[in-house]
Amino acid sequence: MSFLYIYIMRHKSKTSDKFFHYKNFVEKQTNQQIKISRFDHGGEYKYDELNDFCQKEDIKRGFTTACTPQENGVSEHKNRFLINVVLTMLSYVKLPKVFWGEALLTTNYL
C-alpha cells in the first residue's frame, strides 16, 4: 500500500518544519522509525537544521543525482499526474490559481 502526504508551504524555508511533522506523524502511525530518506538536490533539503536533525535522529539521507528526474521516476510521475489533475480541476470550474493548494489536497484525497 502506498500513501502520499502533501504539505502546502508558502516558502521552501519551511521544509525542515514539515519534515519534522511528517517524521513524527509517520512514526506514530506505524510504530517504526524512519531510517533513510531520499531527497532530490533541491536546496530546501540541504538546510543545516534538517541536516542536524537527521544526524541526531540517525536518519540516513540519500540524494539523487542533480538534474536527473529519471532517478525519481515514481515521485516525478505522481507529481506530473497531480499537477495535471489540479490544473484541469481549476480550469473546469473556472477558479483562480489562489485555490491551487486546496485543489492539490483534494486531488490527493481522491
C-alpha positions as CSV (number, residue, x, y, z in Angstrom):
1,M,0.0,0.0,0.0
2,S,1.3,3.4,-0.9
3,F,0.4,6.8,0.7
4,L,1.2,10.3,-0.4
5,Y,1.5,13.0,2.1
6,I,1.3,16.6,0.9
7,Y,2.2,19.7,2.9
8,I,1.3,23.1,1.5
9,M,4.1,25.7,2.1
10,R,4.4,29.4,1.1
11,H,8.2,29.2,1.3
12,K,10.7,26.4,0.8
13,S,12.4,27.5,4.1
14,K,9.6,25.6,5.9
15,T,10.7,22.3,4.5
16,S,12.5,21.4,7.7
17,D,9.5,22.0,9.9
18,K,7.3,20.0,7.6
19,F,9.8,17.1,7.6
20,F,9.8,17.1,11.4
21,H,6.0,17.0,11.4
22,Y,6.0,14.2,8.8
23,K,8.5,12.1,10.7
24,N,6.5,12.3,13.9
25,F,3.2,11.5,12.2
26,V,4.6,8.5,10.3
27,E,6.4,7.0,13.2
28,K,3.3,7.3,15.4
29,Q,1.1,5.7,12.8
30,T,3.5,2.8,12.0
31,N,5.3,2.3,15.3
32,Q,8.5,2.2,13.3
33,Q,11.4,4.7,12.9
34,I,12.4,6.3,9.7
35,K,15.9,5.0,8.9
36,I,16.6,6.5,5.5
37,S,15.0,9.3,3.5
38,R,15.7,10.1,-0.1
39,F,15.8,13.7,-1.4
40,D,16.5,15.4,-4.7
41,H,19.2,18.0,-4.8
42,G,16.8,20.9,-4.1
43,G,18.4,23.5,-1.8
44,E,15.5,23.2,0.6
45,Y,16.8,19.7,1.7
46,K,20.3,21.0,2.5
47,Y,19.5,23.4,5.3
48,D,21.7,22.9,8.3
49,E,18.7,22.5,10.6
50,L,17.4,19.5,8.6
51,N,20.9,18.0,8.3
52,D,21.5,18.3,12.1
53,F,18.1,16.8,12.8
54,C,18.7,13.8,10.6
55,Q,22.1,13.2,12.2
56,K,20.6,13.5,15.7
57,E,17.8,11.1,14.8
58,D,20.1,8.7,13.0
59,I,18.3,9.1,9.6
60,K,20.5,8.5,6.6
61,R,19.9,10.9,3.8
62,G,20.2,9.8,0.3
63,F,20.3,12.3,-2.6
64,T,19.6,11.6,-6.3
65,T,21.9,12.9,-8.9
66,A,21.3,16.5,-9.8
67,C,19.1,17.2,-12.8
68,T,18.1,13.6,-13.3
69,P,14.3,13.3,-12.7
70,Q,14.7,9.8,-14.1
71,E,16.0,8.7,-10.7
72,N,12.8,9.9,-9.1
73,G,10.5,8.1,-11.5
74,V,7.7,7.3,-9.2
75,S,7.6,10.7,-7.5
76,E,8.0,12.6,-10.8
77,H,5.1,10.6,-12.3
78,K,2.9,11.3,-9.2
79,N,3.8,15.0,-9.3
80,R,3.0,15.3,-13.0
81,F,-0.3,13.4,-12.5
82,L,-1.3,15.6,-9.6
83,I,-0.4,18.9,-11.4
84,N,-2.4,17.8,-14.5
85,V,-5.5,17.0,-12.4
86,V,-5.2,20.2,-10.3
87,L,-4.9,22.4,-13.4
88,T,-7.8,20.6,-15.1
89,M,-9.9,20.9,-12.0
90,L,-9.2,24.7,-11.6
91,S,-9.8,25.3,-15.3
92,Y,-13.1,23.3,-15.4
93,V,-14.7,25.2,-12.5
94,K,-13.0,28.5,-13.5
95,L,-11.3,29.1,-10.2
96,P,-8.3,31.3,-9.9
97,K,-4.9,29.8,-9.0
98,V,-5.2,31.0,-5.5
99,F,-7.1,27.8,-4.9
100,W,-4.2,25.7,-6.1
101,G,-3.3,24.3,-2.7
102,E,-6.9,23.3,-1.9
103,A,-7.2,21.7,-5.3
104,L,-4.0,19.8,-4.7
105,L,-5.1,18.5,-1.4
106,T,-8.5,17.4,-2.8
107,T,-6.8,15.7,-5.7
108,N,-4.5,13.8,-3.4
109,Y,-7.5,12.8,-1.2
110,L,-9.4,11.5,-4.2
